[in-house]
Amino acid sequence: MALEIEGKIIRKLNVQSGTSARGEWSKQEFIIEYQEGNYPSQVCLSVWGPDKVKDLEKYQIGDKVKVSFNISSREYNNRWYTDLRAWKIETETPVPENYTTGFAPTGVEGSGNTYTPDPAEAASTGHGYVAESTGTDSSAEDDLPF
């Protein structure tokens, strides 16, 4: 089962390493703070293997990240231990301030799209909140294959 969580790295614990019957191993745990309801929550995740530990080095405390992880549990001496093992960490990309949806307000020339944000105006024009393409402009900017 693969899950994702978005939050801020608030702590990175020391790298742990050792030797087992299968050979050398290393792991590092880190704490993510995420918003759940009205209160922030924290969760401890881990990365296993020297390549994943090295990948975690590029993220600093305070970085907002999206972590993909798996859940696994195992029994040892009649006690159960659960591990949240991260397999992908990526920087959470904020939406740029100049981001646009490609829809322009009614009356803007050259957009090819219309958008009517006012419900009273929508009722009078019949457009509603639906984007409509004029379909008549076959400019060079049109990259659709049909």
Phi and psi in radians as a Rosetta constraint file:
Dihedral C 1 N 2 CA 2 C 2 CIRCULARHARMONIC -1.856 0.35
Dihedral N 2 CA 2 C 2 N 3 CIRCULARHARMONIC 2.310 0.35
Dihedral C 2 N 3 CA 3 C 3 CIRCULARHARMONIC -2.222 0.35
Dihedral N 3 CA 3 C 3 N 4 CIRCULARHARMONIC 2.874 0.35
Dihedral C 3 N 4 CA 4 C 4 CIRCULARHARMONIC -2.300 0.35
Dihedral N 4 CA 4 C 4 N 5 CIRCULARHARMONIC 2.606 0.35
Dihedral C 4 N 5 CA 5 C 5 CIRCULARHARMONIC -2.483 0.35
Dihedral N 5 CA 5 C 5 N 6 CIRCULARHARMONIC 2.468 0.35
Dihedral C 5 N 6 CA 6 C 6 CIRCULARHARMONIC -2.019 0.35
Dihedral N 6 CA 6 C 6 N 7 CIRCULARHARMONIC 2.363 0.35
Dihedral C 6 N 7 CA 7 C 7 CIRCULARHARMONIC -3.089 0.35
Dihedral N 7 CA 7 C 7 N 8 CIRCULARHARMONIC -2.883 0.35
Dihedral C 7 N 8 CA 8 C 8 CIRCULARHARMONIC -1.998 0.35
Dihedral N 8 CA 8 C 8 N 9 CIRCULARHARMONIC 2.352 0.35
Dihedral C 8 N 9 CA 9 C 9 CIRCULARHARMONIC -1.255 0.35
Dihedral N 9 CA 9 C 9 N 10 CIRCULARHARMONIC 2.114 0.35
Dihedral C 9 N 10 CA 10 C 10 CIRCULARHARMONIC -1.922 0.35
Dihedral N 10 CA 10 C 10 N 11 CIRCULARHARMONIC -0.238 0.35
Dihedral C 10 N 11 CA 11 C 11 CIRCULARHARMONIC -2.850 0.35
Dihedral N 11 CA 11 C 11 N 12 CIRCULARHARMONIC 2.486 0.35
Dihedral C 11 N 12 CA 12 C 12 CIRCULARHARMONIC -2.142 0.35
Dihedral N 12 CA 12 C 12 N 13 CIRCULARHARMONIC 2.172 0.35
Dihedral C 12 N 13 CA 13 C 13 CIRCULARHARMONIC -1.492 0.35
Dihedral N 13 CA 13 C 13 N 14 CIRCULARHARMONIC 2.936 0.35
Dihedral C 13 N 14 CA 14 C 14 CIRCULARHARMONIC -1.145 0.35
Dihedral N 14 CA 14 C 14 N 15 CIRCULARHARMONIC 2.641 0.35
Dihedral C 14 N 15 CA 15 C 15 CIRCULARHARMONIC -1.226 0.35
Dihedral N 15 CA 15 C 15 N 16 CIRCULARHARMONIC 2.334 0.35
Dihedral C 15 N 16 CA 16 C 16 CIRCULARHARMONIC -1.919 0.35
Dihedral N 16 CA 16 C 16 N 17 CIRCULARHARMONIC 2.468 0.35
Dihedral C 16 N 17 CA 17 C 17 CIRCULARHARMONIC -2.589 0.35
Dihedral N 17 CA 17 C 17 N 18 CIRCULARHARMONIC 2.845 0.35
Dihedral C 17 N 18 CA 18 C 18 CIRCULARHARMONIC -3.094 0.35
Dihedral N 18 CA 18 C 18 N 19 CIRCULARHARMONIC -2.960 0.35
Dihedral C 18 N 19 CA 19 C 19 CIRCULARHARMONIC -2.225 0.35
Dihedral N 19 CA 19 C 19 N 20 CIRCULARHARMONIC 2.313 0.35
Dihedral C 19 N 20 CA 20 C 20 CIRCULARHARMONIC -2.095 0.35
Dihedral N 20 CA 20 C 20 N 21 CIRCULARHARMONIC -3.028 0.35
Dihedral C 20 N 21 CA 21 C 21 CIRCULARHARMONIC -1.109 0.35
Dihedral N 21 CA 21 C 21 N 22 CIRCULARHARMONIC -0.423 0.35
Dihedral C 21 N 22 CA 22 C 22 CIRCULARHARMONIC -1.611 0.35
Dihedral N 22 CA 22 C 22 N 23 CIRCULARHARMONIC -0.045 0.35
Dihedral C 22 N 23 CA 23 C 23 CIRCULARHARMONIC 2.076 0.35
Dihedral N 23 CA 23 C 23 N 24 CIRCULARHARMONIC -2.850 0.35
Dihedral C 23 N 24 CA 24 C 24 CIRCULARHARMONIC -1.226 0.35
Dihedral N 24 CA 24 C 24 N 25 CIRCULARHARMONIC 2.543 0.35
Dihedral C 24 N 25 CA 25 C 25 CIRCULARHARMONIC -2.494 0.35
Dihedral N 25 CA 25 C 25 N 26 CIRCULARHARMONIC 2.733 0.35
Dihedral C 25 N 26 CA 26 C 26 CIRCULARHARMONIC -2.603 0.35
Dihedral N 26 CA 26 C 26 N 27 CIRCULARHARMONIC 2.602 0.35
Dihedral C 26 N 27 CA 27 C 27 CIRCULARHARMONIC -2.613 0.35
Dihedral N 27 CA 27 C 27 N 28 CIRCULARHARMONIC 2.740 0.35
Dihedral C 27 N 28 CA 28 C 28 CIRCULARHARMONIC -2.463 0.35
Dihedral N 28 CA 28 C 28 N 29 CIRCULARHARMONIC 2.384 0.35
Dihedral C 28 N 29 CA 29 C 29 CIRCULARHARMONIC -1.802 0.35
Dihedral N 29 CA 29 C 29 N 30 CIRCULARHARMONIC 2.614 0.35
Dihedral C 29 N 30 CA 30 C 30 CIRCULARHARMONIC -2.525 0.35
Dihedral N 30 CA 30 C 30 N 31 CIRCULARHARMONIC 2.707 0.35
Dihedral C 30 N 31 CA 31 C 31 CIRCULARHARMONIC -1.930 0.35
Dihedral N 31 CA 31 C 31 N 32 CIRCULARHARMONIC 2.270 0.35
Dihedral C 31 N 32 CA 32 C 32 CIRCULARHARMONIC -1.927 0.35
Dihedral N 32 CA 32 C 32 N 33 CIRCULARHARMONIC 2.347 0.35
Dihedral C 32 N 33 CA 33 C 33 CIRCULARHARMONIC -1.827 0.35
Dihedral N 33 CA 33 C 33 N 34 CIRCULARHARMONIC 2.244 0.35
Dihedral C 33 N 34 CA 34 C 34 CIRCULARHARMONIC -2.343 0.35
Dihedral N 34 CA 34 C 34 N 35 CIRCULARHARMONIC 2.789 0.35
Dihedral C 34 N 35 CA 35 C 35 CIRCULARHARMONIC -1.618 0.35
Dihedral N 35 CA 35 C 35 N 36 CIRCULARHARMONIC 2.165 0.35
Dihedral C 35 N 36 CA 36 C 36 CIRCULARHARMONIC -2.270 0.35
Dihedral N 36 CA 36 C 36 N 37 CIRCULARHARMONIC 1.854 0.35
Dihedral C 36 N 37 CA 37 C 37 CIRCULARHARMONIC 1.244 0.35
Dihedral N 37 CA 37 C 37 N 38 CIRCULARHARMONIC -2.342 0.35
Dihedral C 37 N 38 CA 38 C 38 CIRCULARHARMONIC -1.555 0.35
Dihedral N 38 CA 38 C 38 N 39 CIRCULARHARMONIC -0.185 0.35
Dihedral C 38 N 39 CA 39 C 39 CIRCULARHARMONIC -2.142 0.35
Dihedral N 39 CA 39 C 39 N 40 CIRCULARHARMONIC 2.531 0.35
Dihedral C 39 N 40 CA 40 C 40 CIRCULARHARMONIC -1.293 0.35
Dihedral N 40 CA 40 C 40 N 41 CIRCULARHARMONIC 2.529 0.35
Dihedral C 40 N 41 CA 41 C 41 CIRCULARHARMONIC -2.141 0.35
Dihedral N 41 CA 41 C 41 N 42 CIRCULARHARMONIC 2.817 0.35
Dihedral C 41 N 42 CA 42 C 42 CIRCULARHARMONIC -2.227 0.35
Dihedral N 42 CA 42 C 42 N 43 CIRCULARHARMONIC 2.594 0.35
Dihedral C 42 N 43 CA 43 C 43 CIRCULARHARMONIC -2.478 0.35
Dihedral N 43 CA 43 C 43 N 44 CIRCULARHARMONIC 2.507 0.35
Dihedral C 43 N 44 CA 44 C 44 CIRCULARHARMONIC -1.757 0.35
Dihedral N 44 CA 44 C 44 N 45 CIRCULARHARMONIC 2.161 0.35
Dihedral C 44 N 45 CA 45 C 45 CIRCULARHARMONIC -2.062 0.35
Dihedral N 45 CA 45 C 45 N 46 CIRCULARHARMONIC 2.868 0.35
Dihedral C 45 N 46 CA 46 C 46 CIRCULARHARMONIC -2.373 0.35
Dihedral N 46 CA 46 C 46 N 47 CIRCULARHARMONIC 2.681 0.35
Dihedral C 46 N 47 CA 47 C 47 CIRCULARHARMONIC -2.057 0.35
Dihedral N 47 CA 47 C 47 N 48 CIRCULARHARMONIC 2.459 0.35
Dihedral C 47 N 48 CA 48 C 48 CIRCULARHARMONIC -2.083 0.35
Dihedral N 48 CA 48 C 48 N 49 CIRCULARHARMONIC 2.433 0.35
Dihedral C 48 N 49 CA 49 C 49 CIRCULARHARMONIC 1.730 0.35
Dihedral N 49 CA 49 C 49 N 50 CIRCULARHARMONIC 2.580 0.35
Dihedral C 49 N 50 CA 50 C 50 CIRCULARHARMONIC -1.082 0.35
Dihedral N 50 CA 50 C 50 N 51 CIRCULARHARMONIC -0.583 0.35
Dihedral C 50 N 51 CA 51 C 51 CIRCULARHARMONIC -1.220 0.35
Dihedral N 51 CA 51 C 51 N 52 CIRCULARHARMONIC -0.679 0.35
Dihedral C 51 N 52 CA 52 C 52 CIRCULARHARMONIC -1.255 0.35
Dihedral N 52 CA 52 C 52 N 53 CIRCULARHARMONIC -0.644 0.35
Dihedral C 52 N 53 CA 53 C 53 CIRCULARHARMONIC -1.097 0.35
Dihedral N 53 CA 53 C 53 N 54 CIRCULARHARMONIC -0.719 0.35
Dihedral C 53 N 54 CA 54 C 54 CIRCULARHARMONIC -1.131 0.35
Dihedral N 54 CA 54 C 54 N 55 CIRCULARHARMONIC -0.699 0.35
Dihedral C 54 N 55 CA 55 C 55 CIRCULARHARMONIC -1.066 0.35
Dihedral N 55 CA 55 C 55 N 56 CIRCULARHARMONIC -0.662 0.35
Dihedral C 55 N 56 CA 56 C 56 CIRCULARHARMONIC -1.174 0.35
Dihedral N 56 CA 56 C 56 N 57 CIRCULARHARMONIC -0.434 0.35
Dihedral C 56 N 57 CA 57 C 57 CIRCULARHARMONIC -1.039 0.35
Dihedral N 57 CA 57 C 57 N 58 CIRCULARHARMONIC -0.549 0.35
Dihedral C 57 N 58 CA 58 C 58 CIRCULARHARMONIC -1.303 0.35
Dihedral N 58 CA 58 C 58 N 59 CIRCULARHARMONIC -0.187 0.35
Dihedral C 58 N 59 CA 59 C 59 CIRCULARHARMONIC -1.738 0.35
Dihedral N 59 CA 59 C 59 N 60 CIRCULARHARMONIC 2.388 0.35
Dihedral C 59 N 60 CA 60 C 60 CIRCULARHARMONIC -1.891 0.35
Dihedral N 60 CA 60 C 60 N 61 CIRCULARHARMONIC 2.844 0.35
Dihedral C 60 N 61 CA 61 C 61 CIRCULARHARMONIC -1.072 0.35
Dihedral N 61 CA 61 C 61 N 62 CIRCULARHARMONIC 2.309 0.35
Dihedral C 61 N 62 CA 62 C 62 CIRCULARHARMONIC 1.742 0.35
Dihedral N 62 CA 62 C 62 N 63 CIRCULARHARMONIC -0.251 0.35
Dihedral C 62 N 63 CA 63 C 63 CIRCULARHARMONIC -1.215 0.35
Dihedral N 63 CA 63 C 63 N 64 CIRCULARHARMONIC 2.387 0.35
Dihedral C 63 N 64 CA 64 C 64 CIRCULARHARMONIC -1.555 0.35
Dihedral N 64 CA 64 C 64 N 65 CIRCULARHARMONIC 2.203 0.35
Dihedral C 64 N 65 CA 65 C 65 CIRCULARHARMONIC -2.350 0.35
Dihedral N 65 CA 65 C 65 N 66 CIRCULARHARMONIC 2.819 0.35
Dihedral C 65 N 66 CA 66 C 66 CIRCULARHARMONIC -2.042 0.35
Dihedral N 66 CA 66 C 66 N 67 CIRCULARHARMONIC 2.154 0.35
Dihedral C 66 N 67 CA 67 C 67 CIRCULARHARMONIC -2.014 0.35
Dihedral N 67 CA 67 C 67 N 68 CIRCULARHARMONIC 2.221 0.35
Dihedral C 67 N 68 CA 68 C 68 CIRCULARHARMONIC -1.705 0.35
Dihedral N 68 CA 68 C 68 N 69 CIRCULARHARMONIC 2.320 0.35
Dihedral C 68 N 69 CA 69 C 69 CIRCULARHARMONIC -2.591 0.35
Dihedral N 69 CA 69 C 69 N 70 CIRCULARHARMONIC 2.847 0.35
Dihedral C 69 N 70 CA 70 C 70 CIRCULARHARMONIC -2.018 0.35
Dihedral N 70 CA 70 C 70 N 71 CIRCULARHARMONIC 2.667 0.35
Dihedral C 70 N 71 CA 71 C 71 CIRCULARHARMONIC -1.862 0.35
Dihedral N 71 CA 71 C 71 N 72 CIRCULARHARMONIC 2.300 0.35
Dihedral C 71 N 72 CA 72 C 72 CIRCULARHARMONIC -2.460 0.35
Dihedral N 72 CA 72 C 72 N 73 CIRCULARHARMONIC 2.572 0.35
Dihedral C 72 N 73 CA 73 C 73 CIRCULARHARMONIC -2.255 0.35
Dihedral N 73 CA 73 C 73 N 74 CIRCULARHARMONIC 2.651 0.35
Dihedral C 73 N 74 CA 74 C 74 CIRCULARHARMONIC -2.562 0.35
Dihedral N 74 CA 74 C 74 N 75 CIRCULARHARMONIC 2.716 0.35
Dihedral C 74 N 75 CA 75 C 75 CIRCULARHARMONIC -1.808 0.35
Dihedral N 75 CA 75 C 75 N 76 CIRCULARHARMONIC 2.433 0.35
Dihedral C 75 N 76 CA 76 C 76 CIRCULARHARMONIC -2.562 0.35
Dihedral N 76 CA 76 C 76 N 77 CIRCULARHARMONIC 2.086 0.35
Dihedral C 76 N 77 CA 77 C 77 CIRCULARHARMONIC 0.920 0.35
Dihedral N 77 CA 77 C 77 N 78 CIRCULARHARMONIC 0.864 0.35
Dihedral C 77 N 78 CA 78 C 78 CIRCULARHARMONIC 1.074 0.35
Dihedral N 78 CA 78 C 78 N 79 CIRCULARHARMONIC 0.367 0.35
Dihedral C 78 N 79 CA 79 C 79 CIRCULARHARMONIC -2.151 0.35
Dihedral N 79 CA 79 C 79 N 80 CIRCULARHARMONIC 2.547 0.35
Dihedral C 79 N 80 CA 80 C 80 CIRCULARHARMONIC -1.829 0.35
Dihedral N 80 CA 80 C 80 N 81 CIRCULARHARMONIC 2.386 0.35
Dihedral C 80 N 81 CA 81 C 81 CIRCULARHARMONIC -2.148 0.35
Dihedral N 81 CA 81 C 81 N 82 CIRCULARHARMONIC 2.261 0.35
Dihedral C 81 N 82 CA 82 C 82 CIRCULARHARMONIC -1.936 0.35
Dihedral N 82 CA 82 C 82 N 83 CIRCULARHARMONIC 2.387 0.35
Dihedral C 82 N 83 CA 83 C 83 CIRCULARHARMONIC -2.145 0.35
Dihedral N 83 CA 83 C 83 N 84 CIRCULARHARMONIC 2.266 0.35
Dihedral C 83 N 84 CA 84 C 84 CIRCULARHARMONIC -1.783 0.35
Dihedral N 84 CA 84 C 84 N 85 CIRCULARHARMONIC 1.740 0.35
Dihedral C 84 N 85 CA 85 C 85 CIRCULARHARMONIC -1.719 0.35
Dihedral N 85 CA 85 C 85 N 86 CIRCULARHARMONIC 1.942 0.35
Dihedral C 85 N 86 CA 86 C 86 CIRCULARHARMONIC -1.293 0.35
Dihedral N 86 CA 86 C 86 N 87 CIRCULARHARMONIC 2.332 0.35
Dihedral C 86 N 87 CA 87 C 87 CIRCULARHARMONIC -2.081 0.35
Dihedral N 87 CA 87 C 87 N 88 CIRCULARHARMONIC -0.195 0.35
Dihedral C 87 N 88 CA 88 C 88 CIRCULARHARMONIC -2.636 0.35
Dihedral N 88 CA 88 C 88 N 89 CIRCULARHARMONIC 2.306 0.35
Dihedral C 88 N 89 CA 89 C 89 CIRCULARHARMONIC -2.223 0.35
Dihedral N 89 CA 89 C 89 N 90 CIRCULARHARMONIC 2.271 0.35
Dihedral C 89 N 90 CA 90 C 90 CIRCULARHARMONIC -2.427 0.35
Dihedral N 90 CA 90 C 90 N 91 CIRCULARHARMONIC 2.648 0.35
Dihedral C 90 N 91 CA 91 C 91 CIRCULARHARMONIC -1.179 0.35
Dihedral N 91 CA 91 C 91 N 92 CIRCULARHARMONIC 2.327 0.35
Dihedral C 91 N 92 CA 92 C 92 CIRCULARHARMONIC -1.260 0.35
Dihedral N 92 CA 92 C 92 N 93 CIRCULARHARMONIC 2.120 0.35
Dihedral C 92 N 93 CA 93 C 93 CIRCULARHARMONIC -1.643 0.35
Dihedral N 93 CA 93 C 93 N 94 CIRCULARHARMONIC 2.013 0.35
Dihedral C 93 N 94 CA 94 C 94 CIRCULARHARMONIC -1.251 0.35
Dihedral N 94 CA 94 C 94 N 95 CIRCULARHARMONIC 2.687 0.35
Dihedral C 94 N 95 CA 95 C 95 CIRCULARHARMONIC -1.273 0.35
Dihedral N 95 CA 95 C 95 N 96 CIRCULARHARMONIC 2.192 0.35
Dihedral C 95 N 96 CA 96 C 96 CIRCULARHARMONIC -1.073 0.35
Dihedral N 96 CA 96 C 96 N 97 CIRCULARHARMONIC 2.635 0.35
Dihedral C 96 N 97 CA 97 C 97 CIRCULARHARMONIC -1.091 0.35
Dihedral N 97 CA 97 C 97 N 98 CIRCULARHARMONIC -0.544 0.35
Dihedral C 97 N 98 CA 98 C 98 CIRCULARHARMONIC -1.618 0.35
Dihedral N 98 CA 98 C 98 N 99 CIRCULARHARMONIC 0.285 0.35
Dihedral C 98 N 99 CA 99 C 99 CIRCULARHARMONIC -1.190 0.35
Dihedral N 99 CA 99 C 99 N 100 CIRCULARHARMONIC 2.325 0.35
Dihedral C 99 N 100 CA 100 C 100 CIRCULARHARMONIC -2.252 0.35
Dihedral N 100 CA 100 C 100 N 101 CIRCULARHARMONIC 2.715 0.35
Dihedral C 100 N 101 CA 101 C 101 CIRCULARHARMONIC -1.494 0.35
Dihedral N 101 CA 101 C 101 N 102 CIRCULARHARMONIC -0.158 0.35
Dihedral C 101 N 102 CA 102 C 102 CIRCULARHARMONIC 1.647 0.35
Dihedral N 102 CA 102 C 102 N 103 CIRCULARHARMONIC -0.072 0.35
Dihedral C 102 N 103 CA 103 C 103 CIRCULARHARMONIC -1.754 0.35
Dihedral N 103 CA 103 C 103 N 104 CIRCULARHARMONIC 2.353 0.35
Dihedral C 103 N 104 CA 104 C 104 CIRCULARHARMONIC -1.953 0.35
Dihedral N 104 CA 104 C 104 N 105 CIRCULARHARMONIC 2.654 0.35
Dihedral C 104 N 105 CA 105 C 105 CIRCULARHARMONIC -1.058 0.35
Dihedral N 105 CA 105 C 105 N 106 CIRCULARHARMONIC 2.729 0.35
Dihedral C 105 N 106 CA 106 C 106 CIRCULARHARMONIC -0.980 0.35
Dihedral N 106 CA 106 C 106 N 107 CIRCULARHARMONIC 2.369 0.35
Dihedral C 106 N 107 CA 107 C 107 CIRCULARHARMONIC 1.711 0.35
Dihedral N 107 CA 107 C 107 N 108 CIRCULARHARMONIC -0.114 0.35
Dihedral C 107 N 108 CA 108 C 108 CIRCULARHARMONIC -1.433 0.35
Dihedral N 108 CA 108 C 108 N 109 CIRCULARHARMONIC 2.191 0.35
Dihedral C 108 N 109 CA 109 C 109 CIRCULARHARMONIC -1.320 0.35
Dihedral N 109 CA 109 C 109 N 110 CIRCULARHARMONIC 2.561 0.35
Dihedral C 109 N 110 CA 110 C 110 CIRCULARHARMONIC 1.422 0.35
Dihedral N 110 CA 110 C 110 N 111 CIRCULARHARMONIC 0.016 0.35
Dihedral C 110 N 111 CA 111 C 111 CIRCULARHARMONIC -1.479 0.35
Dihedral N 111 CA 111 C 111 N 112 CIRCULARHARMONIC -0.531 0.35
Dihedral C 111 N 112 CA 112 C 112 CIRCULARHARMONIC 1.376 0.35
Dihedral N 112 CA 112 C 112 N 113 CIRCULARHARMONIC -0.124 0.35
Dihedral C 112 N 113 CA 113 C 113 CIRCULARHARMONIC -2.206 0.35
Dihedral N 113 CA 113 C 113 N 114 CIRCULARHARMONIC 2.648 0.35
Dihedral C 113 N 114 CA 114 C 114 CIRCULARHARMONIC -2.227 0.35
Dihedral N 114 CA 114 C 114 N 115 CIRCULARHARMONIC 2.595 0.35
Dihedral C 114 N 115 CA 115 C 115 CIRCULARHARMONIC -2.519 0.35
Dihedral N 115 CA 115 C 115 N 116 CIRCULARHARMONIC 2.216 0.35
Dihedral C 115 N 116 CA 116 C 116 CIRCULARHARMONIC -1.953 0.35
Dihedral N 116 CA 116 C 116 N 117 CIRCULARHARMONIC 1.825 0.35
Dihedral C 116 N 117 CA 117 C 117 CIRCULARHARMONIC -1.420 0.35
Dihedral N 117 CA 117 C 117 N 118 CIRCULARHARMONIC -0.304 0.35
Dihedral C 117 N 118 CA 118 C 118 CIRCULARHARMONIC -1.626 0.35
Dihedral N 118 CA 118 C 118 N 119 CIRCULARHARMONIC 2.129 0.35
Dihedral C 118 N 119 CA 119 C 119 CIRCULARHARMONIC -1.037 0.35
Dihedral N 119 CA 119 C 119 N 120 CIRCULARHARMONIC -0.631 0.35
Dihedral C 119 N 120 CA 120 C 120 CIRCULARHARMONIC -1.149 0.35
Dihedral N 120 CA 120 C 120 N 121 CIRCULARHARMONIC -0.737 0.35
Dihedral C 120 N 121 CA 121 C 121 CIRCULARHARMONIC -1.194 0.35
Dihedral N 121 CA 121 C 121 N 122 CIRCULARHARMONIC -0.599 0.35
Dihedral C 121 N 122 CA 122 C 122 CIRCULARHARMONIC -1.109 0.35
Dihedral N 122 CA 122 C 122 N 123 CIRCULARHARMONIC -0.701 0.35
Dihedral C 122 N 123 CA 123 C 123 CIRCULARHARMONIC -1.154 0.35
Dihedral N 123 CA 123 C 123 N 124 CIRCULARHARMONIC -0.636 0.35
Dihedral C 123 N 124 CA 124 C 124 CIRCULARHARMONIC -1.349 0.35
Dihedral N 124 CA 124 C 124 N 125 CIRCULARHARMONIC -0.532 0.35
Dihedral C 124 N 125 CA 125 C 125 CIRCULARHARMONIC -1.632 0.35
Dihedral N 125 CA 125 C 125 N 126 CIRCULARHARMONIC -0.352 0.35
Dihedral C 125 N 126 CA 126 C 126 CIRCULARHARMONIC 1.421 0.35
Dihedral N 126 CA 126 C 126 N 127 CIRCULARHARMONIC 0.057 0.35
Dihedral C 126 N 127 CA 127 C 127 CIRCULARHARMONIC -1.430 0.35
Dihedral N 127 CA 127 C 127 N 128 CIRCULARHARMONIC -0.560 0.35
Dihedral C 127 N 128 CA 128 C 128 CIRCULARHARMONIC 1.090 0.35
Dihedral N 128 CA 128 C 128 N 129 CIRCULARHARMONIC -2.551 0.35
Dihedral C 128 N 129 CA 129 C 129 CIRCULARHARMONIC -1.797 0.35
Dihedral N 129 CA 129 C 129 N 130 CIRCULARHARMONIC 0.549 0.35
Dihedral C 129 N 130 CA 130 C 130 CIRCULARHARMONIC -1.765 0.35
Dihedral N 130 CA 130 C 130 N 131 CIRCULARHARMONIC 2.332 0.35
Dihedral C 130 N 131 CA 131 C 131 CIRCULARHARMONIC -1.392 0.35
Dihedral N 131 CA 131 C 131 N 132 CIRCULARHARMONIC 2.318 0.35
Dihedral C 131 N 132 CA 132 C 132 CIRCULARHARMONIC -2.157 0.35
Dihedral N 132 CA 132 C 132 N 133 CIRCULARHARMONIC 2.348 0.35
Dihedral C 132 N 133 CA 133 C 133 CIRCULARHARMONIC -1.665 0.35
Dihedral N 133 CA 133 C 133 N 134 CIRCULARHARMONIC 2.431 0.35
Dihedral C 133 N 134 CA 134 C 134 CIRCULARHARMONIC -1.222 0.35
Dihedral N 134 CA 134 C 134 N 135 CIRCULARHARMONIC -0.523 0.35
Dihedral C 134 N 135 CA 135 C 135 CIRCULARHARMONIC 1.212 0.35
Dihedral N 135 CA 135 C 135 N 136 CIRCULARHARMONIC 0.010 0.35
Dihedral C 135 N 136 CA 136 C 136 CIRCULARHARMONIC -1.758 0.35
Dihedral N 136 CA 136 C 136 N 137 CIRCULARHARMONIC -0.314 0.35
Dihedral C 136 N 137 CA 137 C 137 CIRCULARHARMONIC -1.606 0.35
Dihedral N 137 CA 137 C 137 N 138 CIRCULARHARMONIC 1.998 0.35
Dihedral C 137 N 138 CA 138 C 138 CIRCULARHARMONIC -1.897 0.35
Dihedral N 138 CA 138 C 138 N 139 CIRCULARHARMONIC 0.996 0.35
Dihedral C 138 N 139 CA 139 C 139 CIRCULARHARMONIC -1.250 0.35
Dihedral N 139 CA 139 C 139 N 140 CIRCULARHARMONIC 2.942 0.35
Dihedral C 139 N 140 CA 140 C 140 CIRCULARHARMONIC -1.194 0.35
Dihedral N 140 CA 140 C 140 N 141 CIRCULARHARMONIC -0.308 0.35
Dihedral C 140 N 141 CA 141 C 141 CIRCULARHARMONIC -1.323 0.35
Dihedral N 141 CA 141 C 141 N 142 CIRCULARHARMONIC -0.270 0.35
Dihedral C 141 N 142 CA 142 C 142 CIRCULARHARMONIC -1.284 0.35
Dihedral N 142 CA 142 C 142 N 143 CIRCULARHARMONIC 1.988 0.35
Dihedral C 142 N 143 CA 143 C 143 CIRCULARHARMONIC -1.804 0.35
Dihedral N 143 CA 143 C 143 N 144 CIRCULARHARMONIC 0.238 0.35
Dihedral C 143 N 144 CA 144 C 144 CIRCULARHARMONIC -1.295 0.35
Dihedral N 144 CA 144 C 144 N 145 CIRCULARHARMONIC 2.472 0.35
Dihedral C 144 N 145 CA 145 C 145 CIRCULARHARMONIC -1.367 0.35
Dihedral N 145 CA 145 C 145 N 146 CIRCULARHARMONIC -0.037 0.35
